Amino acid sequence: MILQALTDYYRRKCDDPDPAQRLPAFGLEQKEIPFILEINAEGELLQLRDTRELHGKKKVARIYRVPMGIKKTSGVAANLLWDTLEYVLGVDTKGKPERVAEQHAAFRARMAALPEAARQDAGIQAVNRFLDRMDLAQLERQPAWADALESNAVMSFRLQGDMDLVCQRPAVVHAALDTTTDDDAPQAMCLVTGEQAPVERLHASIKGVWGAQTSGANIVSFNARAFESYGKTERQGENAPVSRAAAFAYTTALNHLLRKDSVQRMQVGDASTVFWAERQDPFETIFGDIFQDNPDGGTTAVRALLDAVHSGQWGESDENLRYHVLGLAPNAARISIRFYHCITLNELGQRIVQHFEDLSLARGPHDPQYPSLFRLLTAVALQNKADHIPPNLGGAIVDALLAGPDAPYPSLWLNAAVGRCRAEQNVNYLRAAAIKACLNRYIRFRQSTEKEFLPMLDLSNTHPAYRLGRLFAVLEKIQEEASPGLNATIRDRYYGAASSTPVAVFTTLLRLKNAHLKKLMPGRVTVFEKLLGEVLGPVDDFPKHLPLPDQGRFALGYYHQRQDFFTRKSQDTDHGTPE
């Protein structure tokens, strides 16, 4: 399913109306070529051209479509008319002259192996003349030579008067495509296309997955007898027969989605997440627009999606358009599939809307209405640092979000949010929102009769843990009014114990409350005593211990009551709380 969807995406992008976004045909690939050797028909060097441009603080080379590169191992294998400086020019950069001589010989042999018609091409002949009479002193006089030599940079050739590289000339491309089929490759039914075709033994590497090897890793690979089956031990690819064309298609598409400047890629914890629609659509990048940490753009994107879902008007989009979300994580030399969802655009919109409804909470003027996933994760991490986010948490949240409105969020998220509230004695907006979302999903998943939590204070919620959280907020408010300007309140000393072992704390706090009430005006005392009676009404006794979900309810009750204290009430509304 995943490989089929990626192959379909590749076919669509091959016909992209924007040439810059068009993917290369089978047998070609997109490659950054930092340096171009520009030569004339006689093989004389005109200049060593540097294609790199400054993007921010880093130089980025121009991308060209070139013949598919050889999958490099520890052996010597040359690409066709493009490669590193050692392969192309035979100049040693690492103190291994014998190996460099082998590499350069392999580069020349690759050109010599082309069909006669290709070898007669003017570009090929010019390259051969240049290599036959190469003047190293002339190269060393080129301004870009020092940079190219230092990095053993990738380079290629261009003939004077041409816009394309020599490896892009029609005769060379035609010859390269003709040699992409391995005559020795066995024929089998491709698991992606269903057609009889030569099987690809080694699939191209996938690059851009955070945490994986920089040289790339594989989704489909077999490198040990334990992974092989039915006696297919000679050619690894026969264990999962994928045709060469299909293997090229899905790897090219996935590398395109994972590229550095991709708007269809985002990092969710340790999961590099890509998303695409089955055809071109204005909402194709909506997933990244919403969940990336971009407060202004994210808010606009969420509102556009909410309007589309609530009104049922998707504009140019089709609500039944299939939408794909794929999460990839590193696993040694391979890539593991962390999650994959294929749903309609309408289903995606409804599930994202449900996610933000679950997070919806009374908030301060500076709190984000639609918090990004990154902010939610850092809020439950030690010291609010991204480095301390549990690696699997982000991917698990997205997986649950896309699975449907009744799928529970990972218990690790609730545990982390409650744990940070206790450790820092601070129930802030983002942590409370995470707790509310986890609890409401848990209630729906268990099909419990318990009422879901509201964004604001719920006077009808009689759950003991929720009421105790409210009680703690009221007691803190009494202390604050009795002793204005306190540097620390009962929250700083007692919150952790009150939220986990109430019976050990609340008897002391209720006794202290009496001393605080004596410092207040009679009118305020009456208001607070009335509020305490309303909060404690359904509570029969203080529990000895609150389990994790009830600690979350305690935190939410505390947050709701605190927010209610600072919410302006209408004159005709009486919540029984101090104004």
Long-range contacts (C-beta under 8 A, 24 or more apart in sequence): 1-340, 1-342, 2-326, 2-337, 2-340, 3-191, 3-192, 3-220, 3-242, 3-246, 3-250, 4-192, 5-276, 5-278, 5-324, 5-342, 6-249, 6-250, 6-253, 6-254, 7-192, 7-193, 7-246, 7-249, 7-250, 7-253, 8-278, 9-253, 9-257, 9-276, 9-278, 9-324, 10-249, 10-250, 10-252, 10-253, 11-249, 12-278, 12-279, 12-280, 13-253, 13-256, 23-252, 23-253, 23-256, 24-65, 24-252, 25-177, 26-177, 26-180, 26-244, 26-245, 26-248, 26-249, 27-67, 27-68, 27-173, 27-176, 27-177, 27-180, 27-248, 28-65, 28-66, 28-67, 28-68, 28-173, 28-176, 28-177, 29-65, 29-66, 29-67, 29-68, 29-69, 29-204, 29-252, 30-63, 30-64, 30-65, 30-66, 30-256, 31-63, 31-64, 31-65, 31-66, 31-69, 31-82, 31-154, 32-60, 32-61, 32-62, 32-63, 32-154, 33-61, 33-62, 33-63, 33-64, 33-66, 33-82, 33-154, 33-155, 33-156, 33-165, 34-61, 34-148, 34-151, 34-153, 34-154, 34-155, 35-85, 35-144, 35-147, 35-148, 35-153, 35-154, 35-155, 36-155, 36-156, 36-157, 36-158, 36-165, 37-88, 37-130, 37-155, 37-156, 37-157, 37-158, 38-157, 38-158, 38-159, 38-160, 39-126, 39-127, 39-130, 39-157, 39-158, 39-159, 39-160, 40-126, 40-159, 40-160, 41-122, 41-125, 41-126, 41-159, 41-160, 42-126, 42-129, 43-126, 43-127, 43-128, 43-129, 43-130, 43-131, 43-132, 43-133, 44-130, 45-130, 45-135, 45-138, 45-139, 45-142, 46-160, 47-142, 48-139, 48-142, 48-143, 48-144, 48-145, 48-148, 49-144, 49-158, 50-143, 50-144, 50-147, 61-154, 64-156, 64-165, 64-168, 65-168, 66-156, 66-165, 66-167, 66-168, 67-167, 67-172, 67-173, 67-176, 68-176, 68-180, 68-204, 68-248, 71-202, 71-204, 71-205, 72-215, 76-102, 76-103, 76-106, 77-106, 78-103, 78-106, 78-107, 78-109, 78-110, 79-107, 79-110, 80-110, 80-111, 80-114, 80-167, 80-172, 80-176, 81-110, 81-111, 81-124, 81-127, 81-156, 81-157, 81-165, 81-166, 81-167, 81-172, 82-154, 82-155, 82-156, 82-165, 82-167, 83-107, 83-154, 83-155, 84-152, 84-153, 84-154, 84-155, 85-148, 85-149, 85-152, 85-153, 85-154, 85-155, 86-152, 88-155, 88-156, 89-131, 89-134, 89-139, 89-155, 91-136, 91-149, 93-149, 93-150, 93-152, 94-152, 114-172, 114-175, 115-175, 115-178, 117-171, 117-175, 118-171, 118-172, 118-174, 118-175, 120-171, 121-169, 121-171, 121-172, 122-159, 123-157, 123-159, 123-162, 123-166, 123-169, 123-171, 123-172, 124-166, 124-171, 124-172, 126-157, 126-159, 126-166, 127-157, 127-166, 130-157, 180-244, 181-244, 182-244, 185-235, 185-244, 186-235, 186-238, 188-238, 188-241, 189-241, 190-241, 190-242, 190-243, 190-246, 191-240, 191-241, 191-242, 192-242, 192-243, 192-246, 192-249, 192-250, 193-243, 193-245, 193-246, 195-243, 197-243, 197-244, 197-245, 197-246, 198-243, 198-244, 199-235, 199-237, 199-238, 199-241, 199-242, 199-243, 199-244, 200-237, 200-242, 200-243, 200-244, 200-246, 200-247, 200-248, 201-235, 201-236, 201-237, 201-238, 202-236, 202-237, 203-237, 203-242, 203-247, 203-251, 204-247, 204-248, 204-251, 204-252, 204-255, 205-251, 206-251, 206-254, 206-255, 206-258, 206-328, 206-335, 207-255, 207-258, 208-255, 208-258, 208-259, 208-260, 208-265, 208-272, 209-258, 209-272, 209-328, 209-329, 209-330, 209-335, 210-267, 210-270, 210-272, 210-330, 211-270, 211-329, 211-330, 212-330, 212-335, 213-330, 213-333, 217-330, 217-333, 217-334, 217-335, 218-333, 218-334, 218-335, 219-254, 219-328, 219-334, 219-335, 219-337, 220-247, 221-333, 221-334, 223-333, 258-328, 263-288, 264-288, 266-291, 266-292, 268-327, 268-373, 268-394, 268-395, 268-397, 268-398, 269-377, 269-389, 269-390, 269-391, 269-392, 269-393, 269-394, 269-395, 270-329, 270-330, 270-338, 270-391, 270-392, 270-394, 270-395, 271-327, 271-328, 271-329, 271-338, 271-339, 271-394, 271-395, 271-398, 272-327, 272-328, 272-329, 273-325, 273-326, 273-327, 273-328, 273-395, 273-398, 274-325, 274-326, 274-328, 275-323, 275-324, 275-325, 275-326, 276-323, 276-324, 277-321, 277-322, 277-323, 277-324, 277-345, 278-321, 278-322, 278-323, 278-324, 279-321, 281-316, 281-317, 281-318, 281-321, 281-345, 282-315, 282-316, 282-317, 283-308, 283-314, 283-317, 283-321, 283-323, 283-345, 286-348, 287-323, 287-325, 287-348, 290-352, 290-370, 291-372, 291-373, 291-374, 291-398, 292-372, 292-374, 293-372, 293-373, 293-374, 293-375, 294-372, 295-368, 295-372, 298-370, 298-372, 299-368, 299-369, 299-370, 302-352, 302-356, 302-370, 305-349, 305-352, 305-353, 306-353, 306-356, 308-349, 309-346, 309-349, 309-350, 309-353, 310-353, 314-345, 314-346, 317-345, 318-345, 319-344, 319-345, 319-346, 319-349, 320-344, 320-345, 320-346, 321-345, 323-348, 325-398, 325-402, 327-395, 327-398, 327-399, 329-395, 338-395, 338-399, 339-395, 339-398, 339-399, 339-402, 341-399, 341-402, 341-403, 343-402, 348-402, 350-405, 351-401, 351-402, 351-404, 351-405, 352-401, 354-405, 355-401, 355-437, 358-436, 358-437, 358-440, 358-441, 359-433, 359-434, 359-436, 359-437, 360-433, 360-436, 360-455, 361-429, 361-432, 361-433, 361-436, 361-455, 361-456, 361-559, 362-455, 362-456, 362-457, 362-560, 362-563, 362-564, 362-567, 363-429, 363-563, 364-429, 367-429, 367-430, 371-430, 371-433, 373-397, 373-398, 375-430, 376-430, 376-433, 376-434, 379-417, 379-420, 379-428, 379-430, 379-431, 379-434, 380-413, 380-416, 380-417, 380-419, 380-420, 380-430, 380-431, 380-434, 381-416, 381-420, 382-420, 390-416, 400-441, 405-441, 405-444, 406-441, 406-444, 406-445, 407-441, 407-445, 408-438, 408-441, 408-442, 408-445, 409-437, 409-438, 409-441, 409-442, 411-438, 411-548, 413-438, 414-438, 414-439, 414-442, 414-548, 414-549, 414-552, 415-548, 417-552, 417-555, 418-499, 418-548, 418-551, 418-552, 418-555, 421-495, 421-499, 421-555, 422-495, 422-496, 422-499, 422-500, 422-551, 423-496, 425-491, 425-492, 425-495, 425-496, 426-491, 427-555, 427-558, 427-559, 427-562, 429-559, 431-555, 432-555, 432-556, 432-559, 435-552, 435-555, 435-556, 436-556, 438-552, 439-549, 439-552, 439-553, 439-556, 442-549, 453-556, 456-560, 456-563, 456-564, 456-567, 457-560, 457-561, 457-563, 457-564, 457-575, 457-577, 458-560, 459-534, 459-575, 459-576, 461-557, 462-538, 463-550, 463-553, 464-538, 464-539, 464-540, 464-543, 464-550, 465-543, 465-546, 465-550, 465-551, 465-553, 465-554, 465-557, 466-553, 466-554, 466-556, 466-557, 467-535, 467-536, 467-538, 467-539, 467-557, 468-498, 468-502, 468-506, 468-539, 468-542, 468-546, 468-554, 468-557, 469-499, 469-553, 469-554, 469-555, 469-556, 469-557, 469-558, 469-559, 469-560, 469-561, 470-535, 470-557, 470-558, 470-560, 470-561, 471-506, 471-532, 471-535, 471-536, 471-539, 472-498, 472-499, 472-509, 472-554, 472-558, 473-557, 473-558, 473-559, 473-561, 473-562, 473-565, 474-528, 474-531, 474-532, 474-535, 474-561, 475-509, 475-510, 475-512, 475-513, 476-562, 477-528, 477-562, 477-565, 477-578, 478-513, 478-516, 478-517, 478-520, 478-528, 479-512, 479-513, 479-516, 481-516, 481-520, 481-524, 482-516, 482-517, 482-519, 482-520, 483-516, 483-519, 495-558, 498-554, 499-546, 499-551, 499-554, 499-555, 499-558, 500-545, 500-546, 500-551, 501-544, 501-545, 501-546, 502-542, 502-543, 502-544, 502-546, 503-541, 503-542, 503-543, 503-544, 506-542, 507-542, 524-578, 527-578, 528-578, 530-576, 531-576, 531-577, 531-578, 534-576, 535-561
